[in-house]
Amino acid sequence: MPQLDTSTWLITIFSMLLTLFIIMQLKISKQLFPYNPEPHPTLVSKHTTPWEAKWTKIYSPLSLPLQ
């Protein structure tokens, strides 16, 4: 049975890794990323509710007169 020649495997693996690295670098370098992203100002709408116009008092049970 012939012996498997593994003498070129190291060069093959290194060249494959180098090629993959170069391809990934080229793909990443072609991507466009936004510069200095800033939050968009949101418009705050004022909702008027009936109880905002009136004065209301919340009674705490401890502040009620004793019965």
DRENTOR-185490 format. One record per residue: residue number from 1; x, y, z of N, C-alpha, C in turn; residue in three letters. Coordinates in nm, 3 decimals, padded with zeros to 5 digits. Each point is the difference from the previous one (the first is absolute). Layout:
% DRENTOR-185490
+-----+---------+---------+---------+---------+---------+---------+---------+---------+---------+-----+
:   i :     n.x :     n.y :     n.z :    ca.x :    ca.y :    ca.z :     c.x :     c.y :     c.z :  aa :
+-----+---------+---------+---------+---------+---------+---------+---------+---------+---------+-----+
: NUM :       X :       Y :       Z :       X :       Y :       Z :       X :       Y :       Z : ALA :
...
+-----+---------+---------+---------+---------+---------+---------+---------+---------+---------+-----+
% end
This chain:
% DRENTOR-185490
+-----+---------+---------+---------+---------+---------+---------+---------+---------+---------+-----+
:   i :     n.x :     n.y :     n.z :    ca.x :    ca.y :    ca.z :     c.x :     c.y :     c.z :  aa :
+-----+---------+---------+---------+---------+---------+---------+---------+---------+---------+-----+
:   1 :  00.085 : -00.117 :  00.000 : -00.085 :  00.117 :  00.000 :  00.090 :  00.124 :  00.000 : MET :
:   2 : -00.025 :  00.094 : -00.093 :  00.087 :  00.118 : -00.007 : -00.019 :  00.093 :  00.119 : PRO :
:   3 :  00.107 :  00.064 :  00.036 : -00.002 :  00.094 :  00.113 : -00.056 :  00.134 : -00.049 : GLN :
:   4 : -00.081 :  00.064 :  00.086 : -00.058 :  00.129 : -00.034 :  00.105 :  00.109 :  00.017 : LEU :
:   5 :  00.021 :  00.076 : -00.105 :  00.102 :  00.105 :  00.005 : -00.060 :  00.125 :  00.065 : ASP :
:   6 :  00.048 :  00.034 :  00.119 : -00.053 :  00.115 :  00.073 :  00.098 :  00.117 :  00.003 : THR :
:   7 :  00.099 : -00.003 : -00.083 :  00.104 :  00.103 :  00.005 : -00.051 :  00.136 : -00.046 : SER :
:   8 : -00.101 :  00.002 : -00.085 : -00.049 :  00.129 : -00.051 : -00.122 :  00.052 :  00.076 : THR :
:   9 : -00.045 : -00.072 :  00.101 : -00.120 :  00.042 :  00.071 :  00.020 :  00.132 :  00.074 : TRP :
:  10 :  00.114 :  00.018 :  00.059 :  00.025 :  00.122 :  00.076 : -00.009 :  00.123 : -00.090 : LEU :
:  11 :  00.062 : -00.005 : -00.114 : -00.004 :  00.112 : -00.094 : -00.142 :  00.020 : -00.052 : ILE :
:  12 : -00.071 : -00.107 : -00.025 : -00.137 :  00.009 : -00.049 : -00.092 :  00.066 :  00.104 : THR :
:  13 :  00.012 : -00.041 :  00.124 : -00.084 :  00.056 :  00.107 :  00.033 :  00.147 :  00.022 : ILE :
:  14 :  00.128 :  00.033 :  00.004 :  00.038 :  00.141 :  00.019 : -00.045 :  00.087 : -00.115 : PHE :
:  15 :  00.013 : -00.049 : -00.122 : -00.043 :  00.080 : -00.114 : -00.152 :  00.016 : -00.002 : SER :
:  16 : -00.073 : -00.103 :  00.042 : -00.145 :  00.010 :  00.007 : -00.042 :  00.102 :  00.105 : MET :
:  17 :  00.063 : -00.003 :  00.116 : -00.033 :  00.097 :  00.105 :  00.033 :  00.142 : -00.042 : LEU :
:  18 :  00.112 :  00.018 : -00.065 :  00.037 :  00.132 : -00.048 : -00.099 :  00.050 : -00.105 : LEU :
:  19 : -00.041 : -00.087 : -00.089 : -00.097 :  00.037 : -00.102 : -00.134 :  00.037 :  00.062 : THR :
:  20 : -00.046 : -00.079 :  00.095 : -00.126 :  00.031 :  00.068 :  00.009 :  00.132 :  00.075 : LEU :
:  21 :  00.112 :  00.025 :  00.063 :  00.018 :  00.126 :  00.071 : -00.006 :  00.119 : -00.096 : PHE :
:  22 :  00.067 : -00.013 : -00.112 :  00.002 :  00.109 : -00.099 : -00.140 :  00.022 : -00.057 : ILE :
:  23 : -00.071 : -00.107 : -00.031 : -00.135 :  00.013 : -00.054 : -00.092 :  00.068 :  00.101 : ILE :
:  24 :  00.009 : -00.040 :  00.126 : -00.086 :  00.061 :  00.103 :  00.034 :  00.147 :  00.020 : MET :
:  25 :  00.128 :  00.033 : -00.005 :  00.040 :  00.140 :  00.014 : -00.054 :  00.083 : -00.116 : GLN :
:  26 :  00.003 : -00.053 : -00.119 : -00.052 :  00.073 : -00.116 : -00.152 :  00.017 :  00.010 : LEU :
:  27 : -00.068 : -00.103 :  00.047 : -00.145 :  00.011 :  00.015 : -00.036 :  00.104 :  00.106 : LYS :
:  28 :  00.071 : -00.001 :  00.111 : -00.029 :  00.094 :  00.108 :  00.034 :  00.142 : -00.041 : ILE :
:  29 :  00.106 :  00.015 : -00.077 :  00.041 :  00.136 : -00.039 : -00.097 :  00.063 : -00.099 : SER :
:  30 : -00.081 : -00.081 : -00.069 : -00.096 :  00.055 : -00.095 : -00.130 :  00.042 :  00.067 : LYS :
:  31 : -00.018 : -00.036 :  00.126 : -00.122 :  00.037 :  00.070 :  00.003 :  00.148 :  00.032 : GLN :
:  32 : -00.116 :  00.064 : -00.009 : -00.012 :  00.142 :  00.034 : -00.066 :  00.011 :  00.137 : LEU :
:  33 :  00.070 :  00.064 :  00.091 : -00.051 :  00.019 :  00.134 : -00.034 :  00.147 :  00.020 : PHE :
:  34 : -00.106 :  00.032 :  00.072 : -00.035 :  00.141 :  00.023 :  00.103 :  00.066 :  00.091 : PRO :
:  35 :  00.030 :  00.123 : -00.030 :  00.093 :  00.076 :  00.082 : -00.076 :  00.079 :  00.105 : TYR :
:  36 :  00.045 : -00.007 :  00.124 : -00.057 :  00.073 :  00.112 : -00.153 : -00.010 :  00.005 : ASN :
:  37 : -00.052 : -00.115 :  00.031 : -00.146 : -00.010 :  00.007 : -00.054 :  00.086 :  00.114 : PRO :
:  38 : -00.104 :  00.074 : -00.030 : -00.061 :  00.087 :  00.100 : -00.147 : -00.036 :  00.013 : GLU :
:  39 : -00.055 :  00.015 :  00.119 : -00.143 : -00.033 :  00.017 : -00.087 :  00.102 : -00.073 : PRO :
:  40 : -00.107 : -00.050 : -00.056 : -00.094 :  00.088 : -00.068 : -00.090 :  00.067 :  00.104 : HIS :
:  41 : -00.023 :  00.129 : -00.012 : -00.091 :  00.064 :  00.096 : -00.142 : -00.049 : -00.022 : PRO :
:  42 : -00.063 : -00.042 :  00.106 : -00.137 : -00.048 : -00.010 : -00.095 :  00.111 :  00.040 : THR :
:  43 : -00.109 :  00.007 : -00.070 : -00.101 :  00.101 :  00.031 : -00.087 : -00.050 :  00.114 : LEU :
:  44 : -00.004 :  00.078 :  00.106 : -00.080 : -00.038 :  00.116 : -00.136 :  00.065 : -00.015 : VAL :
:  45 : -00.102 : -00.082 : -00.011 : -00.134 :  00.056 : -00.013 : -00.062 :  00.011 :  00.139 : SER :
:  46 : -00.066 :  00.110 :  00.024 : -00.061 :  00.025 :  00.130 : -00.142 : -00.055 : -00.001 : LYS :
:  47 : -00.024 : -00.100 :  00.083 : -00.133 : -00.058 :  00.011 : -00.072 :  00.069 :  00.116 : HIS :
:  48 : -00.112 :  00.057 : -00.029 : -00.077 :  00.064 :  00.107 : -00.101 : -00.099 :  00.054 : THR :
:  49 :  00.005 : -00.018 :  00.128 : -00.094 : -00.090 :  00.066 : -00.090 :  00.084 :  00.089 : THR :
:  50 : -00.120 : -00.046 :  00.027 : -00.096 :  00.082 :  00.077 :  00.051 :  00.036 :  00.139 : PRO :
:  51 :  00.077 : -00.089 :  00.062 :  00.042 :  00.029 :  00.137 :  00.120 :  00.093 :  00.008 : TRP :
:  52 :  00.064 :  00.032 : -00.113 :  00.111 :  00.093 :  00.006 : -00.047 :  00.143 :  00.022 : GLU :
:  53 : -00.121 :  00.033 : -00.047 : -00.050 :  00.136 :  00.013 : -00.058 :  00.025 :  00.139 : ALA :
:  54 : -00.036 : -00.104 :  00.071 : -00.063 :  00.016 :  00.131 :  00.102 : -00.021 :  00.112 : LYS :
:  55 : -00.030 :  00.061 :  00.115 :  00.080 : -00.023 :  00.118 : -00.059 : -00.118 :  00.073 : TRP :
:  56 :  00.081 : -00.100 :  00.023 : -00.049 : -00.117 :  00.072 :  00.089 : -00.024 :  00.121 : THR :
:  57 : -00.059 : -00.055 :  00.102 :  00.075 : -00.031 :  00.120 : -00.015 : -00.148 :  00.028 : LYS :
:  58 :  00.112 : -00.064 :  00.027 : -00.002 : -00.141 :  00.033 :  00.005 : -00.011 :  00.152 : ILE :
:  59 : -00.099 : -00.063 :  00.055 : -00.008 : -00.015 :  00.145 :  00.069 : -00.129 :  00.043 : TYR :
:  60 :  00.096 :  00.015 :  00.088 :  00.065 : -00.115 :  00.056 : -00.086 : -00.053 :  00.115 : SER :
:  61 : -00.010 : -00.129 :  00.017 : -00.082 : -00.052 :  00.111 :  00.048 :  00.048 :  00.137 : PRO :
:  62 :  00.130 :  00.032 :  00.013 :  00.048 :  00.043 :  00.131 : -00.035 :  00.147 :  00.026 : LEU :
:  63 : -00.029 :  00.077 : -00.104 : -00.031 :  00.142 :  00.022 : -00.148 :  00.025 :  00.017 : SER :
:  64 : -00.083 : -00.101 : -00.014 : -00.144 :  00.017 :  00.019 : -00.030 :  00.015 :  00.151 : LEU :
:  65 : -00.104 :  00.074 :  00.032 : -00.035 :  00.013 :  00.143 : -00.044 : -00.134 :  00.058 : PRO :
:  66 :  00.024 : -00.015 :  00.128 : -00.035 : -00.125 :  00.066 : -00.151 : -00.012 :  00.010 : LEU :
:  67 : -00.052 : -00.120 : -00.017 : -00.145 : -00.019 :  00.007 : -00.037 : -00.079 :  00.123 : GLN :
+-----+---------+---------+---------+---------+---------+---------+---------+---------+---------+-----+
% end
